[in-house]
Amino acid sequence: MKCKITLQERLKDLRVAHNLNLEELAKLTGISKSALGNYENDDYKEINHGNLVTLAQFYNVSTDYLLCLTEIKK
């Protein structure tokens, strides 16, 4: 079941829930601050597959959860 939230919203919600700013998340994941900011931007539509996996692993969720294909985190 597809969820009503977007990938961009989900990424921002997870980051905020972990009390991180973009700079801190960049340092922890190795993904540039600008890329992370773009991923949270409503106008941005693409995300690098490697970075998607990195973020899913960092947040301990599935890529399907990040892509809003399911509401189940793992």
C-alpha distance (Angstrom), angle and dihedral (degrees) to the residues before:
residue distance angle dihedral
M1 . . .
K2 3.77 . .
C3 3.79 116.5 .
K4 3.79 128.7 -131.5
I5 3.79 95.9 -124.6
T6 3.81 122.5 87.4
L7 3.79 128.6 -124.6
Q8 3.79 88.6 -111.3
E9 3.80 92.7 53.3
R10 3.79 92.2 44.6
L11 3.82 92.6 52.4
K12 3.79 92.5 48.7
D13 3.81 92.8 45.4
L14 3.81 91.2 51.9
R15 3.80 92.5 47.8
V16 3.81 92.6 48.9
A17 3.82 91.4 45.4
H18 3.81 87.8 56.2
N19 3.84 90.1 50.1
L20 3.80 92.5 -120.5
N21 3.76 132.1 140.5
L22 3.81 121.0 -148.2
E23 3.80 93.0 -98.0
E24 3.81 93.0 53.1
L25 3.80 92.2 46.5
A26 3.80 90.3 49.5
K27 3.81 91.1 54.2
L28 3.81 92.5 47.4
T29 3.81 96.7 46.5
G30 3.80 103.8 30.6
I31 3.82 89.8 -125.0
S32 3.80 114.4 128.9
K33 3.79 118.6 -103.2
S34 3.81 90.3 -124.9
A35 3.82 92.3 53.2
L36 3.80 91.2 48.9
G37 3.80 90.6 49.2
N38 3.79 90.1 49.8
Y39 3.81 91.3 50.6
E40 3.82 89.6 56.6
N41 3.81 93.4 46.7
D42 3.82 113.5 103.7
D43 3.81 91.1 -137.8
Y44 3.81 93.5 54.7
K45 3.80 113.2 95.0
E46 3.83 106.9 172.8
I47 3.78 133.2 66.9
N48 3.79 126.5 -176.2
H49 3.82 110.0 -109.0
G50 3.79 92.1 -131.6
N51 3.78 91.6 51.9
L52 3.80 90.9 47.7
V53 3.80 89.8 55.6
T54 3.82 91.5 44.6
L55 3.81 91.7 52.8
A56 3.81 92.6 45.6
Q57 3.80 90.3 52.0
F58 3.80 92.5 45.2
Y59 3.81 92.5 51.7
N60 3.83 92.3 38.1
V61 3.81 92.9 -124.4
S62 3.79 133.6 119.3
T63 3.79 123.0 -97.3
D64 3.82 87.0 -121.1
Y65 3.80 88.1 59.6
L66 3.81 91.5 50.9
L67 3.80 90.9 47.3
C68 3.82 89.5 50.8
L69 3.79 93.5 -119.0
T70 3.80 90.4 126.9
E71 3.79 140.5 15.3
I72 3.82 90.6 -139.1
K73 3.80 109.0 101.3
K74 3.82 98.4 -153.7
